[in-house]
């Protein structure tokens, strides 16, 4: 089973790294480092593409429809948010790399194929996973506010951009603590859920890439963006 997981991640490494980098730049790297590099490149691409598309649609195509002109963040504010995100991104993708390694070593209850458990179990465990993750994110976020040292040293940066004229999709990842590279969003990538029940490995890879890297602002209605980070 563990070999099937490594075979799958090797495929994703070839798709992402093989398409963007010369073979000599990534093939000699250890497997776990290839996974980290794939997550770093993929996460950066998702971050920029999703944020730029959102900005183009809301700030340009639908200008003044959702957000008043004077509430659009300045280029300087967005560049500062991008700078923080780029500092955080190398650390942000460490946990996904560790989690993948744990799955590949057979230390979790992930399964490689739906045929291993059947569709009913697949959908049941998917619902359980989403429930546990969202519940965990909610309480993690609450504790980051209630426990003052955690708020001061880990979470305060998340709330720098909490006004409508400074908030942009780039702040969704750009405002996170540099050394954690994200806090509650990293809960989506932790393997703890896979120690509780069996989950599909592809779902694990998908949710840790998309769910944790698409800026949170993109998942909300534009008028509600300020409420998300307030």
C-alpha positions in Angstrom: 0.0 0.0 0.0 2.8 2.4 0.9 4.3 1.9 -2.5 1.1 3.0 -4.2 1.2 6.3 -2.3 4.8 7.0 -3.3 3.9 6.0 -6.9 1.1 8.6 -6.8 3.3 11.4 -5.4 6.0 10.6 -8.0 3.4 11.1 -10.7 2.4 14.5 -9.3 6.1 15.4 -9.0 6.6 14.6 -12.7 3.6 16.6 -13.7 4.5 19.7 -11.7 8.2 19.7 -11.5 8.8 18.0 -14.9 6.7 20.7 -16.6 8.4 23.7 -14.9 11.9 22.7 -14.1 14.8 20.9 -16.0 15.2 17.3 -14.9 18.6 17.9 -13.5 17.3 20.5 -11.1 14.8 18.2 -9.2 15.3 14.5 -10.1 18.5 14.1 -7.9 16.6 15.5 -4.9 15.4 13.2 -2.1 11.8 12.2 -2.6 10.6 14.2 0.5 12.3 17.3 -0.9 10.7 16.8 -4.3 7.4 16.8 -2.5 8.2 19.9 -0.6 9.3 21.6 -3.9 6.1 20.5 -5.6 4.0 21.9 -2.8 5.9 25.1 -2.8 5.6 25.7 -6.6 2.0 24.5 -6.7 1.0 26.6 -3.7 2.6 29.7 -5.1 0.9 29.2 -8.4 -2.5 28.7 -6.8 -2.0 31.7 -4.6 -1.1 34.1 -7.4 -3.5 32.8 -10.1 -6.5 32.7 -7.8 -5.7 36.1 -6.3 -5.0 37.8 -9.6 -8.2 36.4 -11.2 -10.2 37.6 -8.2 -8.7 41.1 -8.4 -9.2 41.3 -12.2 -12.9 40.4 -11.9 -13.8 42.5 -8.8 -11.5 45.5 -9.1 -11.5 45.8 -12.9 -14.4 44.0 -14.7 -16.9 44.7 -11.9 -15.4 47.9 -10.7 -17.7 49.8 -8.2 -20.3 47.0 -8.3 -19.2 45.1 -5.2 -16.6 47.4 -3.7 -16.5 51.2 -3.9 -13.6 52.7 -5.9 -12.1 54.3 -2.8 -12.2 51.0 -1.0 -9.9 49.2 -3.5 -6.5 48.4 -1.9 -3.5 50.3 -3.3 -0.9 48.4 -5.2 1.6 49.1 -2.4 -0.7 47.4 0.2 -1.1 44.3 -2.1 2.6 44.1 -2.8 3.3 44.2 1.0 0.9 41.3 1.4 2.5 39.4 -1.4 5.9 39.9 0.2 4.8 38.5 3.5 3.2 35.5 1.8 6.3 34.8 -0.2 8.3 34.8 3.1 5.9 32.4 4.7 5.4 30.0 1.7 8.6 27.9 2.2 7.5 27.2 5.8 3.8 26.9 4.9 4.5 23.8 2.8 6.7 22.0 5.4 3.7 20.3 7.1 2.3 19.0 3.8 5.7 17.4 3.0 5.8 15.8 6.4 2.2 14.6 6.1 2.9 13.0 2.7 5.9 11.3 4.2 3.8 9.9 7.0 1.2 8.6 4.6 3.8 7.0 2.3 5.4 5.2 5.3 2.0 3.7 6.2 1.7 5.6 9.5 -1.8 6.8 8.7 -5.1 5.2 7.7 -5.1 6.7 4.2 -6.1 4.4 1.3 -5.0 4.7 -2.3 -8.1 3.5 -4.1 -11.8 3.9 -3.4 -12.1 0.2 -4.3 -10.2 -0.6 -1.0 -13.2 0.6 1.1 -16.2 1.1 -1.3 -18.2 4.2 -2.1 -20.4 4.3 1.0 -17.3 4.3 3.3 -15.6 6.8 1.0 -18.4 9.4 1.3 -18.9 8.8 5.0 -15.2 9.3 5.8 -15.1 12.4 3.5 -18.0 13.9 5.4 -16.3 13.1 8.7 -13.0 14.6 7.5 -14.6 17.9 6.5 -16.5 18.1 9.8 -13.5 17.4 11.9 -11.3 19.8 9.9 -13.8 22.7 10.1 -14.5 22.1 13.7 -10.8 22.0 14.5 -10.2 25.2 12.4 -12.9 27.0 14.3 -11.6 26.2 17.8 -8.0 26.7 16.8 -8.9 30.2 15.6 -10.8 30.9 18.8 -7.9 29.8 21.0 -5.5 31.9 19.0 -7.6 34.9 20.0 -8.4 33.8 23.6 -4.8 32.9 24.6 -3.0 36.2 24.5 0.6 35.0 24.0 -0.6 32.9 21.0 -2.4 35.9 19.6 0.6 38.2 20.1 3.3 36.0 18.7 1.4 33.8 16.1 -1.8 35.4 15.0 -1.7 39.2 15.3 -0.2 39.6 11.9 -3.3 37.9 10.4 -5.3 41.0 11.5 -3.1 43.7 10.2 -5.2 43.8 7.0 -8.7 44.0 8.4 -10.0 47.2 6.8 -11.8 47.2 3.4 -9.3 49.6 1.8 -6.3 47.4 2.8 -7.8 43.9 2.5 -7.2 42.0 -0.8 -7.1 38.3 -1.7 -3.3 38.5 -1.3 -3.8 39.1 2.4 -5.5 35.7 2.8 -2.1 34.0 2.9 0.0 37.1 3.0 -1.0 38.0 6.6 -0.1 34.7 8.2 2.7 34.2 10.7 6.0 33.8 8.8 7.4 30.9 10.9 4.2 28.9 11.0 3.4 29.8 7.4 -0.3 29.7 8.4 -2.0 28.6 11.5 -5.6 27.3 11.4 -5.4 26.6 7.7 -2.5 24.2 8.4 -5.1 22.0 10.2 -6.3 21.0 6.8 -3.0 19.4 6.1 -2.3 17.7 9.4 -2.4 13.9 9.3 -4.2 13.7 12.6 -7.6 13.1 10.8 -6.1 10.1 9.0 -5.2 8.5 12.3 -8.9 8.5 13.3 -10.5 7.0 10.2 -9.6 6.0 6.7 -9.5 8.7 4.0 -8.7 8.8 0.4 -5.1 9.9 -0.3 -6.2 12.0 -3.3 -8.6 13.9 -1.1 -5.8 14.6 1.3 -3.6 16.0 -1.5 -6.4 18.0 -3.0 -7.6 19.7 0.2 -4.2 20.5 1.4 -3.4 22.2 -1.9 -6.6 24.0 -2.8 -8.4 24.4 0.5 -5.4 25.8 2.3 -4.0 28.0 -0.4 -6.9 29.6 -2.1 -7.1 32.9 -0.2 -10.0 32.9 2.2 -11.4 36.1 0.7 -12.1 34.3 -2.5 -14.5 32.0 -0.7 -16.6 34.9 0.7 -18.9 37.4 -0.9 -16.9 40.5 -1.6 -19.0 42.7 0.8 -18.2 40.3 3.6 -14.4 40.3 3.1 -13.8 42.7 6.0 -15.9 40.5 8.3 -13.6 37.5 7.6 -10.5 39.2 8.9 -12.1 41.3 11.7 
